[in-house]
Amino acid sequence: MRIIFMGTPVFAVSALAALYAEHEIIAVYTQPPKPAGRGQKERFSPVHAWALEKAIPVYTPKTLKTNEAQQEFSALGADIAVVAAYGLILPQAILDAPRLGCLNIHASLLPRWRGAAPIHRAIEAGDTETGITIMQMDVGLDTGDMLLTKSFTMSPLMTTATLHDALAMLGAEAIMDALRILPLPATVQPEEGVMYAAKITKAEARIDWREEASVIERKVRAFYPQPAAWFMYKGDVFKVLAVEVAAGQGVAGCVLDEALLISCGNNTALRILRIQRQGKSPLAAADFLRGFSIKKGDSLAI
């Protein structure tokens, strides 16, 4: 097939590579380069960089709502467009341009976790199963008809980093399967069970020690590696990168021993296993405590 691929982050690269091996990628659409690093040099998205290595034409429009952008897209003469975490809204004119429309690789079992952060939210909510949905796109936010799903059982220790990688590979498998057996019967998404996966903000990643330890533990995994769960202590920001629920109780945020056992809400506690002080490298808790003092009786809730 003649395919336009539309994606931006690392998550999308696995699918692009799989499609490239069996189909003709006539163009890649991705987010424009952004300034990064100390020199503020423009940095290509992971999809952009991969496409350049393969000499695939790359388009980086800031919007697809203009007549010029839509005519340029239509003139490519694609059989189908495959979308994976692209980052721009696709107007109806774009959705209608390819002969077979636009298929989206979505990292959840729709209708649960529509929106920007389905992987993070699945972990945060304590889901035990997630997966990939191949969806025929419409103008709504992840509301299109479902064509194919692949389920994935989540480990209770999974972080967003590990689940992301697993679902990226599963997404590549799913889109390849879907294209091999098109046309597929379309299933309308049920109205029950709709959940919205809002974009993660740094503010919500701040730890509230009044929550139960199990809730905080899920958030630590959900927000790793970015933006990372964090707390303030003596004017510094500390990122919490790994924890485990442990026995203990006390006033929320109180340090219960000399090894970073912290009291949480409802008479629960968790132990910090890996931590990073602002501007420093991540460290195991024992190594961190050799260079920085957080003592029994201190409070992390202020």
C-alpha positions as CSV (number, residue, x, y, z in Angstrom):
1,M,0.0,0.0,0.0
2,R,1.0,3.6,-0.5
3,I,1.0,4.9,3.1
4,I,1.3,8.3,4.7
5,F,2.6,7.8,8.3
6,M,1.7,10.5,10.9
7,G,3.5,10.3,14.2
8,T,5.9,12.1,16.4
9,P,7.4,10.3,19.6
10,V,9.4,7.1,20.1
11,F,6.1,5.2,20.5
12,A,5.4,5.6,16.8
13,V,8.7,4.5,15.5
14,S,8.1,0.8,16.0
15,A,5.0,0.9,13.8
16,L,6.7,3.1,11.2
17,A,9.6,0.6,10.9
18,A,7.2,-2.4,10.6
19,L,5.2,-0.7,7.9
20,Y,8.3,0.4,6.0
21,A,9.4,-3.3,5.7
22,E,6.2,-4.3,3.8
23,H,4.7,-1.2,2.3
24,E,5.6,2.0,0.5
25,I,5.8,4.9,2.9
26,I,5.3,7.8,0.5
27,A,5.5,10.5,3.2
28,V,5.8,11.1,6.9
29,Y,4.0,13.8,8.8
30,T,5.4,14.8,12.2
31,Q,5.6,17.7,14.6
32,P,8.0,20.5,13.6
33,P,11.5,20.5,15.1
34,K,11.8,22.2,18.5
35,P,14.7,24.0,20.2
36,A,16.4,21.8,22.8
37,G,19.5,21.7,24.9
38,R,21.8,24.5,26.0
39,G,22.4,25.8,22.5
40,Q,18.6,25.7,21.7
41,K,19.4,23.9,18.4
42,E,16.4,22.5,16.6
43,R,15.8,18.8,17.4
44,F,13.9,16.5,15.1
45,S,11.2,14.2,16.6
46,P,12.1,10.5,16.8
47,V,9.8,9.8,13.8
48,H,11.4,12.6,11.8
49,A,14.9,11.4,12.5
50,W,14.0,7.8,11.5
51,A,12.4,8.9,8.3
52,L,15.3,11.0,7.3
53,E,17.6,8.0,7.6
54,K,15.4,6.1,5.1
55,A,15.2,9.1,2.8
56,I,11.4,9.3,3.2
57,P,9.9,12.8,2.5
58,V,9.0,14.5,5.8
59,Y,6.3,17.2,6.3
60,T,6.0,19.3,9.4
61,P,3.0,21.6,9.1
62,K,2.0,23.5,12.2
63,T,-1.6,22.9,11.3
64,L,-3.6,20.8,8.8
65,K,-6.6,23.2,8.8
66,T,-5.5,25.3,5.9
67,N,-6.5,24.7,2.3
68,E,-2.8,24.6,1.3
69,A,-2.0,21.8,3.8
70,Q,-5.0,19.8,2.8
71,Q,-4.3,20.0,-0.9
72,E,-0.7,19.1,-0.4
73,F,-1.8,16.0,1.7
74,S,-4.4,15.0,-0.9
75,A,-2.0,15.3,-3.8
76,L,0.2,12.6,-2.3
77,G,-2.4,10.0,-3.5
78,A,-2.2,7.7,-0.5
79,D,-4.1,4.5,-0.1
80,I,-4.3,5.0,3.6
81,A,-2.8,7.1,6.4
82,V,-1.6,5.5,9.7
83,V,-1.6,7.7,12.7
84,A,0.3,7.1,16.0
85,A,0.6,9.8,18.6
86,Y,0.9,12.5,16.0
87,G,-0.2,15.5,18.0
88,L,-2.3,17.5,15.5
89,I,-6.1,17.4,15.0
90,L,-7.0,15.9,11.6
91,P,-9.8,17.8,9.9
92,Q,-12.4,16.0,7.9
93,A,-10.7,16.9,4.6
94,I,-7.6,15.1,5.8
95,L,-9.5,12.1,7.0
96,D,-11.3,11.8,3.7
97,A,-8.2,12.2,1.4
98,P,-6.7,8.7,1.5
99,R,-8.7,6.0,-0.4
100,L,-9.1,3.9,2.8
101,G,-9.2,6.8,5.3
102,C,-7.0,7.2,8.3
103,L,-6.3,4.5,10.9
104,N,-5.1,5.3,14.4
105,I,-2.9,3.2,16.7
106,H,-4.2,4.0,20.1
107,A,-2.5,2.7,23.3
108,S,-5.6,1.5,25.2
109,L,-8.6,-0.7,24.9
110,L,-11.2,1.9,23.9
111,P,-13.4,3.4,25.0
112,R,-11.3,3.4,28.2
113,W,-8.6,6.0,28.2
114,R,-9.3,8.2,25.3
115,G,-7.0,11.2,25.1
116,A,-3.3,12.1,25.5
117,A,-2.0,9.9,28.3
118,P,-3.6,6.5,28.1
119,I,-0.5,4.6,29.3
120,H,0.1,6.8,32.4
121,R,-3.6,6.8,33.4
122,A,-3.9,3.0,33.1
123,I,-1.1,2.5,35.6
124,E,-2.3,5.3,37.9
125,A,-5.7,3.7,38.0
126,G,-4.4,0.3,38.9
127,D,-5.6,-1.4,35.6
128,T,-4.6,-5.0,35.2
129,E,-5.2,-5.1,31.5
130,T,-4.7,-2.6,28.6
131,G,-3.8,-3.0,25.0
132,I,-3.9,-1.5,21.5
133,T,-7.0,-0.4,19.5
134,I,-6.8,0.1,15.8
135,M,-9.4,2.7,15.1
136,Q,-10.9,4.2,11.9
137,M,-10.5,7.9,12.7
138,D,-13.3,10.5,12.8
139,V,-13.2,14.1,13.9
140,G,-13.8,13.2,17.5
141,L,-11.2,12.6,20.2
142,D,-10.5,8.9,19.9
143,T,-14.2,8.2,19.1
144,G,-13.9,6.4,15.8
145,D,-15.1,2.9,15.1
146,M,-12.8,0.0,16.3
147,L,-11.4,-2.3,13.7
148,L,-9.0,-4.5,15.8
149,T,-7.8,-4.8,19.4
150,K,-4.9,-6.6,21.0
151,S,-5.0,-7.0,24.8
152,F,-2.0,-6.9,27.2
153,T,-1.8,-8.1,30.8
154,M,0.0,-5.5,32.9
155,S,2.6,-6.5,35.5
156,P,2.0,-4.9,39.0
157,L,5.5,-3.5,38.8
158,M,5.2,-1.8,35.4
159,T,6.2,1.8,34.9
160,T,5.1,4.0,32.1
161,A,8.5,3.5,30.6
162,T,8.2,-0.3,30.4
163,L,4.5,-0.4,29.4
164,H,5.2,2.2,26.7
165,D,7.8,0.0,25.1
166,A,5.6,-3.1,25.3
167,L,2.6,-1.3,23.7
168,A,4.8,0.2,21.0
169,M,5.7,-3.2,19.8
170,L,2.1,-4.4,20.2
171,G,0.9,-1.4,18.2
172,A,3.3,-2.3,15.4
173,E,1.9,-5.9,15.3
174,A,-1.7,-4.7,15.4
175,I,-1.4,-2.3,12.5
176,M,0.4,-4.8,10.4
177,D,-2.4,-7.4,11.1
178,A,-5.0,-4.8,10.3
179,L,-3.6,-3.9,7.0
180,R,-3.2,-7.5,5.9
181,I,-6.8,-8.3,6.5
182,L,-8.6,-5.1,5.4
183,P,-11.4,-4.5,5.1
184,L,-12.3,-5.2,8.7
185,P,-15.7,-5.0,10.3
186,A,-16.1,-1.8,12.2
187,T,-17.4,-1.8,15.8
188,V,-19.0,1.3,17.2
189,Q,-17.4,2.2,20.6
190,P,-19.8,1.6,23.5
191,E,-21.0,4.6,25.4
192,E,-20.4,2.9,28.7
193,G,-16.9,2.8,30.1
194,V,-15.6,5.9,28.5
195,M,-12.6,7.4,30.4
196,Y,-10.6,10.4,29.5
197,A,-6.8,10.2,29.8
198,A,-5.8,13.9,30.4
199,K,-2.3,15.0,29.7
200,I,0.0,14.7,32.7
201,T,1.0,17.9,34.5
202,K,4.0,18.5,36.7
203,A,1.7,19.9,39.4
204,E,-0.4,16.8,39.7
205,A,2.8,14.7,40.0
206,R,3.6,16.3,43.4
207,I,3.1,13.7,46.1
208,D,0.3,14.2,48.6
209,W,1.4,12.1,51.5
210,R,-2.2,12.1,52.8
211,E,-3.1,9.6,50.1
212,E,-2.8,5.9,50.7
213,A,0.6,4.3,50.1
214,S,-0.9,2.1,47.3
215,V,-2.2,5.2,45.5
216,I,1.1,7.0,45.7
217,E,3.0,3.8,44.6
218,R,0.9,3.7,41.4
219,K,1.5,7.3,40.7
220,V,5.2,6.9,41.1
221,R,5.2,4.2,38.5
222,A,2.7,6.1,36.3
223,F,4.8,9.3,36.2
224,Y,8.1,7.5,35.6
225,P,10.2,8.7,33.8
226,Q,8.3,11.9,33.1
227,P,7.4,14.1,34.8
228,A,8.3,12.0,37.8
229,A,6.5,12.1,41.2
230,W,8.1,14.7,43.5
231,F,8.1,16.4,46.8
232,M,9.6,19.5,48.4
233,Y,12.0,19.4,51.3
234,K,14.0,22.3,52.7
235,G,13.5,24.3,49.6
236,D,14.7,21.6,47.2
237,V,12.7,19.4,44.7
238,F,13.2,15.6,45.1
239,K,12.0,13.2,42.4
240,V,10.8,9.9,43.6
241,L,11.6,7.3,41.0
242,A,10.8,4.0,42.8
243,V,9.0,3.0,46.0
244,E,7.4,0.0,47.6
245,V,4.5,-0.3,50.0
246,A,5.7,-1.2,53.5
247,A,4.4,-1.6,57.1
248,G,4.2,1.6,59.1
249,Q,2.0,4.4,60.3
250,G,2.1,7.9,61.5
251,V,1.3,11.5,60.6
252,A,1.2,11.8,56.8
253,G,4.6,12.7,55.4
254,C,6.5,11.8,58.5
255,V,9.8,9.9,58.1
256,L,9.5,6.8,60.2
257,D,13.0,5.4,60.1
258,E,16.5,6.1,58.9
259,A,15.9,4.4,55.5
260,L,13.2,6.6,54.0
261,L,10.1,4.9,55.2
262,I,7.4,7.5,54.9
263,S,4.0,7.5,56.5
264,C,1.0,8.0,54.2
265,G,-2.8,8.3,54.6
266,N,-5.1,5.8,56.2
267,N,-2.3,4.3,58.4
268,T,-0.2,3.2,55.5
269,A,3.4,3.7,54.5
270,L,5.9,3.3,51.7
271,R,9.6,3.1,51.4
272,I,11.5,5.2,48.9
273,L,13.9,3.0,46.9
274,R,15.3,5.5,44.3
275,I,15.4,9.2,44.5
276,Q,16.9,12.2,42.7
277,R,17.6,15.6,44.2
278,Q,17.1,18.6,41.8
279,G,20.2,19.0,39.7
280,K,21.8,15.7,40.8
281,S,21.9,12.2,39.4
282,P,19.3,9.5,40.4
283,L,20.5,7.3,43.3
284,A,19.4,4.3,45.2
285,A,18.1,5.4,48.6
286,A,21.0,4.1,50.6
287,D,23.5,5.9,48.4
288,F,21.4,9.1,48.5
289,L,21.4,9.0,52.3
290,R,25.2,8.8,52.5
291,G,25.3,12.3,51.0
292,F,22.1,13.9,52.2
293,S,20.3,13.7,55.5
294,I,16.6,13.0,55.8
295,K,16.2,11.7,59.4
296,K,13.6,9.9,61.3
297,G,11.0,12.3,62.6
298,D,11.4,14.8,59.7
299,S,8.4,15.8,57.7
300,L,8.2,15.7,53.9
301,A,4.7,17.2,53.9
302,I,5.9,20.8,54.1
